[in-house]
């Protein structure tokens, strides 16, 4: 049977969350939808999805409609129904407050790094062995700044320009991932700082005689993502009709 890739962008449904830092995953999905003209969105369980092809590969582009901290429920429905192996055919796109604006971090597996959406996906799938593309949305301006206020805030004009470029690169990374493989995507799209950090860690671990994590595995981070905002209710019909 021909391979099928599930590409899930994380975010919160509803117009008031459009363009916020926590919706970077949704925004990357929109880039892919526009580029490959996959406009026939449909409701499937707890998500909105569009099916089609990207560079000849069968794909499902999806946005969970559950709010961030229940993202795993929607993704589990899709991978189970379509019998997709998440270890090599699921790619999750999310925001990352530990990365500078516009930087990318691509991994084949790893911890949630404190991100509630990723935590719930790991809980629902029973594994952290799925690929993720994390898009930097910047760090809190001050340690005492309320995290939920920060991730649900909008970007400045300058930040928005950087994010538009990053979301385009993240979309390119997804395409590279499914056409050339995860290693090619990591080598090409991880920021130079990320690649150098990985080399330094590997060298230090070898000198100390420590076991090293497999290539592409993400180490636990310090990011703390807030719980889903507001009551967990189905989004308005108008929100569902919006383009994926």
C-alpha positions as CSV (number, residue, x, y, z in Angstrom):
1,X,0.0,0.0,0.0
2,X,1.2,3.5,-0.8
3,X,2.6,5.4,2.1
4,X,0.4,8.1,3.8
5,X,1.8,10.9,5.9
6,X,-0.2,12.7,8.6
7,X,1.0,16.3,9.1
8,X,-0.6,17.9,12.1
9,X,-0.2,21.5,13.0
10,X,-1.0,22.5,16.6
11,X,-3.0,25.5,17.8
12,X,-6.2,26.7,19.2
13,X,-9.4,26.9,17.1
14,X,-11.3,30.2,16.9
15,X,-10.7,33.5,15.3
16,X,-9.4,35.2,18.4
17,X,-6.4,32.9,18.4
18,X,-5.5,33.4,14.7
19,X,-1.9,34.6,14.3
20,X,-0.9,34.1,18.0
21,X,2.4,32.5,19.0
22,X,0.7,29.3,20.1
23,X,-0.9,28.9,16.7
24,X,2.4,28.6,14.7
25,X,1.5,25.0,13.8
26,X,-1.8,26.0,12.3
27,X,0.0,28.7,10.3
28,X,2.4,26.3,8.8
29,X,-0.5,24.0,7.7
30,X,-2.0,27.1,6.0
31,X,1.2,27.6,4.1
32,X,1.1,24.0,2.8
33,X,-2.6,24.2,2.0
34,X,-2.0,27.3,-0.1
35,X,1.1,26.0,-1.9
36,X,-0.4,22.7,-2.9
37,X,-4.0,24.0,-3.2
38,X,-5.5,21.4,-0.8
39,X,-8.6,23.5,-0.2
40,X,-11.2,20.7,0.2
41,X,-11.2,20.7,4.0
42,X,-13.6,18.4,5.9
43,X,-14.4,17.7,9.5
44,X,-13.1,14.3,10.7
45,X,-13.8,13.6,14.3
46,X,-12.1,16.2,16.4
47,X,-10.1,17.8,13.6
48,X,-10.3,19.6,10.3
49,X,-8.4,17.9,7.6
50,X,-7.5,18.1,3.9
51,X,-6.3,15.1,1.9
52,X,-4.2,15.2,-1.2
53,X,-0.6,14.9,-2.5
54,X,2.6,16.9,-1.9
55,X,5.3,16.2,-4.4
56,X,3.6,12.9,-5.2
57,X,3.3,11.8,-1.6
58,X,-0.1,11.1,-0.1
59,X,-0.8,13.3,2.8
60,X,-3.4,14.4,5.4
61,X,-3.0,17.9,6.6
62,X,-4.8,18.4,9.9
63,X,-5.6,20.8,12.6
64,X,-7.0,19.5,15.9
65,X,-10.2,21.3,17.0
66,X,-9.8,20.3,20.6
67,X,-7.7,23.2,21.9
68,X,-4.0,22.7,22.6
69,X,-3.9,20.5,25.6
70,X,-6.1,17.8,24.0
71,X,-4.4,17.7,20.7
72,X,-3.5,14.0,21.1
73,X,-7.1,12.9,21.0
74,X,-7.7,14.3,17.5
75,X,-4.3,12.9,16.2
76,X,-5.0,9.5,17.7
77,X,-8.3,9.3,15.8
78,X,-6.7,10.0,12.5
79,X,-3.6,7.7,12.8
80,X,-5.8,4.8,14.1
81,X,-8.5,5.2,11.4
82,X,-6.0,5.4,8.6
83,X,-3.6,2.9,10.1
84,X,-0.6,5.2,10.0
85,X,2.5,4.3,12.0
86,X,3.4,7.5,13.9
87,X,7.0,6.5,14.3
88,X,7.8,7.3,10.7
89,X,4.6,8.8,9.1
90,X,3.4,11.4,11.5
91,X,4.9,14.9,11.6
92,X,3.7,17.4,14.3
93,X,4.3,21.1,13.9
94,X,4.3,23.3,17.0
95,X,5.5,26.5,18.5
96,X,8.6,26.6,20.8
97,X,9.2,29.4,23.3
98,X,12.7,28.2,23.9
99,X,13.8,29.2,20.4
100,X,14.3,32.7,19.1
101,X,11.8,34.1,16.7
102,X,11.9,32.2,13.4
103,X,14.4,29.5,14.3
104,X,13.5,25.8,13.6
105,X,14.2,22.6,15.6
106,X,13.4,19.3,13.8
107,X,13.6,16.0,15.6
108,X,12.6,12.4,14.8
109,X,11.5,11.8,18.4
110,X,11.9,13.2,21.9
111,X,10.3,14.6,25.0
112,X,7.4,17.1,25.0
113,X,9.8,19.8,26.3
114,X,7.0,21.1,28.5
115,X,4.7,21.7,25.6
116,X,1.1,20.7,26.5
117,X,0.1,19.8,23.0
118,X,3.1,17.5,22.6
119,X,2.5,16.0,26.1
120,X,-1.0,15.0,25.2
121,X,0.0,13.5,21.9
122,X,2.6,11.4,23.7
123,X,-0.1,10.4,26.2
124,X,-2.6,9.4,23.6
125,X,-0.2,7.6,21.3
126,X,1.8,5.9,24.1
127,X,5.1,6.9,22.5
128,X,7.3,9.9,21.9
129,X,8.7,8.4,18.8
130,X,7.2,10.7,16.2
131,X,8.7,13.6,14.3
132,X,8.2,17.2,15.2
133,X,9.0,20.5,13.6
134,X,9.2,23.2,16.3
135,X,9.0,26.8,15.2
136,X,10.6,29.4,17.5
137,X,8.2,32.1,18.7
138,X,10.6,33.9,21.1
139,X,11.1,33.8,24.8
140,X,9.1,35.6,27.5
141,X,10.2,39.3,27.7
142,X,10.6,38.9,31.5
143,X,10.7,35.9,33.8
144,X,7.6,37.2,35.7
145,X,5.6,37.6,32.5
146,X,2.5,35.4,32.5
147,X,3.2,32.5,30.2
148,X,-0.4,32.1,28.9
149,X,-0.6,35.8,28.1
150,X,2.7,35.5,26.2
151,X,1.9,32.5,24.0
152,X,-1.6,33.8,23.3
153,X,-0.2,37.2,22.2
154,X,0.3,38.4,18.7
155,X,3.6,39.3,17.0
156,X,4.9,42.7,16.4
157,X,5.3,43.8,12.8
158,X,9.0,42.9,12.8
159,X,8.3,39.6,14.5
160,X,5.5,38.8,12.1
161,X,7.8,39.2,9.1
162,X,10.3,36.8,10.7
163,X,7.6,34.4,11.5
164,X,6.2,34.4,7.9
165,X,9.7,33.5,6.7
166,X,10.1,30.8,9.3
167,X,6.7,29.3,8.6
168,X,7.6,29.1,4.9
169,X,10.9,27.3,5.9
170,X,9.0,25.0,8.2
171,X,6.7,24.0,5.3
172,X,9.7,23.4,3.1
173,X,11.2,21.2,5.9
174,X,8.0,19.1,6.0
175,X,8.2,18.6,2.2
176,X,11.9,17.7,2.5
177,X,11.1,15.3,5.3
178,X,8.5,13.3,3.3
179,X,10.5,13.3,0.1
180,X,14.1,13.0,1.2
181,X,13.8,11.7,4.8
182,X,14.2,13.1,8.3
183,X,18.0,13.3,8.3
184,X,18.0,15.5,5.2
185,X,15.4,17.8,6.8
186,X,17.3,18.1,10.0
187,X,20.6,18.8,8.2
188,X,19.1,21.4,5.9
189,X,16.6,23.2,8.1
190,X,17.8,23.0,11.8
191,X,19.5,26.3,12.7
192,X,23.3,26.3,12.6
193,X,23.3,26.8,16.4
194,X,21.2,23.7,16.9
195,X,23.5,21.6,14.7
196,X,26.6,22.9,16.5
197,X,25.0,22.2,19.9
198,X,24.3,18.6,18.9
199,X,28.0,18.1,17.8
200,X,29.3,19.5,21.1
201,X,27.0,17.3,23.1
202,X,28.1,14.3,21.2
203,X,31.7,15.1,21.7
204,X,31.3,15.8,25.4
205,X,29.3,12.6,25.9
206,X,32.0,10.5,24.1
207,X,34.8,12.0,26.2
208,X,32.9,11.3,29.4
209,X,32.0,7.7,28.3
210,X,28.3,8.5,28.5
211,X,25.6,6.9,26.3
212,X,24.4,9.3,23.7
213,X,20.8,9.7,22.5
214,X,20.0,8.4,19.0
215,X,20.3,10.9,16.2
216,X,17.3,13.1,16.0
217,X,16.1,12.5,19.5
218,X,15.1,15.5,21.5
219,X,16.4,16.1,25.0
220,X,14.0,17.2,27.7
221,X,13.5,21.0,27.6
222,X,12.5,23.6,30.1
223,X,9.6,25.0,28.2
224,X,6.3,25.1,30.0
225,X,3.2,25.4,27.8
226,X,-0.1,26.6,29.3
227,X,-3.2,24.5,29.5
228,X,-5.9,25.1,26.9
229,X,-7.5,28.5,27.2
230,X,-11.1,28.7,28.2
231,X,-13.7,26.0,28.4
232,X,-13.2,23.0,26.2
233,X,-16.1,23.3,23.8
234,X,-16.6,22.7,20.1
235,X,-15.6,25.7,18.0
236,X,-18.3,27.7,16.2
237,X,-19.5,26.4,12.8
238,X,-18.0,29.5,11.2
239,X,-14.6,28.5,12.5
240,X,-14.9,25.0,11.1
241,X,-15.7,26.4,7.7
242,X,-12.5,28.4,7.6
243,X,-9.8,27.2,5.3
244,X,-7.5,24.6,6.9
